[in-house]
């Protein structure tokens, strides 16, 4: 069950937020910018509703991995969110919307959230540099989503998957002697939601990618990228192979 775990000094847990604060003021900012912390176990997240049940500015992800599932006409598309993202999960569809959809949230790895409540908002008004960093992160998230939307236009599925893995590795990957490790456990059904195809198509496409080299699934269910990032020639290669 979700539970509050006291409060935390946000700048201590997310130092990037304080980079624009003058050195002489950073200590005071760390003392003032305090927020309640909410812990979520793996599984479905029933988003809180009602007055006072959520942070006015949202939730800042301190650690863990969230999936935002958008279901439209029976098909689900997923966005992955992690450390540093600000989410406002209570924002549901507008009543006047003409296209019906629903949004669900799933915790893929246990999550800690800073609740950016009214008290935090009042303190934040004294530190505009922190607010500008939060706004920049919102822009970065939009940019990542644009890239994700673009990769959904790629063909065949093998290319889509390979570009997706490198797109995720840019944020979550780390260099090892064997290649770029991507410490995310992504089952085939979830990968299908990330690349816009059925689970069976993902399974078949992954076998082709494994055979071509450059991607391997490790024993713990995470991933290893062993080739160079894909380019347009990679796309051509897969298209030729698909029609061979």
C-alpha positions as CSV (number, residue, x, y, z in Angstrom):
1,X,0.0,0.0,0.0
2,X,1.2,3.6,-0.7
3,X,2.5,5.3,2.4
4,X,3.9,8.6,3.5
5,X,7.5,8.4,4.8
6,X,8.0,11.7,6.5
7,X,9.5,14.6,4.6
8,X,12.7,15.3,2.8
9,X,14.9,18.2,1.7
10,X,14.3,18.1,-2.0
11,X,17.5,19.8,-3.1
12,X,19.5,17.2,-1.1
13,X,17.8,14.4,-3.0
14,X,17.8,16.2,-6.4
15,X,20.9,18.5,-6.4
16,X,20.3,19.6,-10.1
17,X,17.4,21.7,-8.9
18,X,19.8,23.9,-6.9
19,X,22.4,24.6,-9.6
20,X,21.0,28.1,-10.4
21,X,20.8,29.2,-6.7
22,X,23.7,31.5,-5.7
23,X,26.3,29.7,-3.6
24,X,25.7,31.9,-0.6
25,X,22.0,31.0,-0.6
26,X,22.0,27.3,-1.3
27,X,22.1,26.3,2.4
28,X,19.0,28.3,3.1
29,X,17.2,26.9,0.1
30,X,18.0,23.4,1.2
31,X,16.5,24.1,4.6
32,X,13.3,25.7,3.2
33,X,12.5,23.5,0.2
34,X,11.1,20.5,2.1
35,X,8.3,18.2,0.9
36,X,6.4,15.2,2.1
37,X,7.6,11.9,0.6
38,X,5.2,9.2,-0.7
39,X,6.4,5.7,-1.3
40,X,4.7,3.4,-3.9
41,X,5.3,-0.4,-4.2
42,X,5.3,-2.1,-7.5
43,X,1.9,-2.6,-9.0
44,X,-1.1,-0.4,-10.1
45,X,-1.2,3.1,-8.6
46,X,-4.6,4.3,-7.6
47,X,-4.1,8.0,-8.0
48,X,-5.5,10.0,-5.1
49,X,-8.4,12.3,-5.7
50,X,-10.2,15.0,-3.8
51,X,-9.3,18.2,-2.1
52,X,-5.9,18.1,-0.4
53,X,-5.1,14.6,-1.7
54,X,-2.4,15.6,-4.1
55,X,0.4,18.0,-4.5
56,X,-0.7,21.3,-6.1
57,X,2.4,21.4,-8.3
58,X,2.5,17.6,-8.8
59,X,4.8,14.8,-7.6
60,X,8.6,14.9,-8.2
61,X,10.0,11.4,-8.9
62,X,13.0,10.9,-6.6
63,X,13.6,7.3,-7.6
64,X,12.0,4.3,-9.2
65,X,10.1,3.8,-12.5
66,X,6.5,4.7,-13.5
67,X,4.5,3.7,-16.5
68,X,1.8,6.1,-17.8
69,X,-0.7,4.0,-19.9
70,X,-2.9,5.8,-22.3
71,X,-5.7,3.6,-23.6
72,X,-7.6,4.7,-26.8
73,X,-9.9,2.6,-28.8
74,X,-8.7,-0.6,-27.1
75,X,-5.0,0.0,-27.7
76,X,-2.6,1.1,-25.0
77,X,0.4,3.4,-25.4
78,X,3.0,3.7,-22.6
79,X,5.3,6.5,-21.5
80,X,8.1,5.7,-19.0
81,X,8.9,8.2,-16.2
82,X,11.6,8.2,-13.7
83,X,13.9,10.2,-11.5
84,X,13.6,13.9,-11.9
85,X,10.2,13.9,-13.7
86,X,7.3,15.9,-12.4
87,X,3.9,14.2,-12.8
88,X,0.4,15.4,-12.3
89,X,-1.5,12.1,-12.5
90,X,-4.9,13.5,-11.4
91,X,-5.2,15.4,-14.7
92,X,-7.7,13.2,-16.5
93,X,-9.6,13.8,-19.7
94,X,-11.6,17.0,-20.1
95,X,-15.3,16.6,-19.9
96,X,-15.7,18.3,-23.3
97,X,-13.2,16.0,-25.0
98,X,-14.6,14.4,-28.2
99,X,-12.2,11.4,-28.2
100,X,-12.7,9.1,-25.2
101,X,-9.6,7.7,-23.5
102,X,-8.4,6.6,-20.1
103,X,-5.1,6.9,-18.3
104,X,-3.7,4.4,-15.8
105,X,-0.5,4.4,-13.8
106,X,1.7,1.4,-12.9
107,X,4.8,1.3,-10.7
108,X,7.4,-0.8,-12.5
109,X,10.0,-0.3,-9.9
110,X,9.2,0.9,-6.3
111,X,8.9,4.7,-6.4
112,X,9.6,7.5,-4.0
113,X,7.8,10.8,-4.8
114,X,8.2,14.2,-3.3
115,X,4.7,15.7,-2.9
116,X,5.0,19.3,-4.2
117,X,2.2,20.6,-2.0
118,X,1.1,24.1,-1.1
119,X,3.8,24.6,1.5
120,X,6.5,23.6,-1.0
121,X,4.9,26.0,-3.5
122,X,5.1,28.9,-1.1
123,X,8.7,28.2,-0.4
124,X,9.4,27.8,-4.1
125,X,8.3,31.3,-4.8
126,X,11.5,32.6,-3.2
127,X,13.7,30.4,-5.4
128,X,12.8,31.2,-9.1
129,X,15.9,29.3,-10.3
130,X,14.4,26.0,-9.0
131,X,11.1,26.8,-10.7
132,X,12.9,27.4,-14.0
133,X,14.7,24.1,-13.8
134,X,11.4,22.3,-13.2
135,X,9.9,24.0,-16.2
136,X,13.0,23.0,-18.3
137,X,12.3,19.4,-17.2
138,X,8.8,19.7,-18.5
139,X,10.1,20.8,-21.9
140,X,12.6,18.0,-21.9
141,X,9.9,15.5,-21.2
142,X,7.9,17.0,-24.2
143,X,11.0,16.6,-26.4
144,X,11.4,13.0,-25.3
145,X,7.8,12.3,-26.1
146,X,8.2,13.9,-29.5
147,X,11.1,11.5,-30.3
148,X,9.1,8.6,-29.0
149,X,6.2,9.6,-31.3
150,X,8.6,9.9,-34.3
151,X,10.1,6.4,-33.7
152,X,6.6,4.9,-33.9
153,X,6.7,5.9,-37.6
154,X,9.7,3.7,-38.3
155,X,9.5,0.5,-40.1
156,X,9.9,-2.5,-39.6
157,X,9.3,-3.3,-35.9
158,X,13.0,-4.3,-35.6
159,X,14.1,-0.8,-36.3
160,X,11.4,0.6,-33.9
161,X,12.7,-1.6,-31.1
162,X,16.3,-0.9,-31.7
163,X,15.8,2.9,-31.7
164,X,13.6,2.6,-28.6
165,X,16.3,0.8,-26.7
166,X,18.9,3.4,-27.5
167,X,16.3,6.2,-26.7
168,X,15.9,4.6,-23.3
169,X,19.6,4.0,-22.8
170,X,20.3,7.7,-23.3
171,X,18.5,8.3,-20.0
172,X,18.8,5.1,-18.0
173,X,21.8,3.3,-19.6
174,X,25.3,3.2,-18.2
175,X,28.6,2.1,-19.7
176,X,30.0,-1.3,-18.9
177,X,33.0,-3.2,-20.4
178,X,30.5,-5.3,-22.3
179,X,28.5,-2.4,-23.7
180,X,25.6,-0.1,-22.6
181,X,23.6,-1.7,-19.8
182,X,19.9,-0.8,-19.6
183,X,18.8,-1.8,-16.2
184,X,15.1,-1.9,-17.0
185,X,12.9,-5.0,-17.0
186,X,10.6,-4.6,-19.9
187,X,8.4,-7.6,-20.7
188,X,7.3,-8.1,-24.3
189,X,3.8,-6.9,-23.7
190,X,5.1,-3.6,-22.3
191,X,7.5,-3.3,-25.2
192,X,4.6,-3.7,-27.5
193,X,2.9,-0.7,-25.8
194,X,6.1,1.3,-26.2
195,X,6.5,0.6,-29.9
196,X,2.8,0.3,-31.0
197,X,2.5,-3.3,-31.9
198,X,1.2,-6.6,-30.6
199,X,3.2,-8.7,-28.1
200,X,3.6,-11.5,-30.7
201,X,5.2,-9.1,-33.2
202,X,7.6,-7.9,-30.5
203,X,8.7,-11.5,-29.7
204,X,9.4,-12.3,-33.4
205,X,11.1,-9.0,-34.0
206,X,13.4,-9.4,-31.0
207,X,14.6,-12.7,-32.3
208,X,15.7,-11.0,-35.5
209,X,17.5,-8.3,-33.5
210,X,19.2,-10.8,-31.3
211,X,20.3,-12.8,-34.4
212,X,21.7,-9.6,-36.0
213,X,23.7,-8.8,-32.9
214,X,23.8,-5.5,-31.0
215,X,21.2,-6.3,-28.4
216,X,21.0,-9.0,-25.7
217,X,18.7,-9.8,-22.8
218,X,20.6,-10.5,-19.7
219,X,19.8,-13.3,-17.2
220,X,18.2,-10.8,-14.8
221,X,15.7,-9.6,-17.5
222,X,17.5,-6.4,-18.2
223,X,19.2,-5.4,-21.5
224,X,22.7,-4.9,-23.0
225,X,23.4,-2.9,-26.1
226,X,26.6,-3.9,-27.7
227,X,26.6,-2.1,-31.1
228,X,26.7,1.5,-32.1
229,X,23.5,3.7,-31.9
230,X,21.3,3.2,-35.0
231,X,21.3,5.6,-37.9
232,X,19.3,5.8,-41.2
233,X,21.4,3.1,-42.7
234,X,20.2,0.8,-40.0
235,X,16.7,1.5,-41.0
236,X,17.5,0.7,-44.6
237,X,19.1,-2.6,-43.5
238,X,16.0,-3.8,-41.7
239,X,13.7,-2.8,-44.5
240,X,15.8,-4.7,-47.0
241,X,15.9,-7.7,-44.7
242,X,12.1,-7.6,-44.2
243,X,11.5,-7.7,-47.9
244,X,14.2,-10.3,-48.8
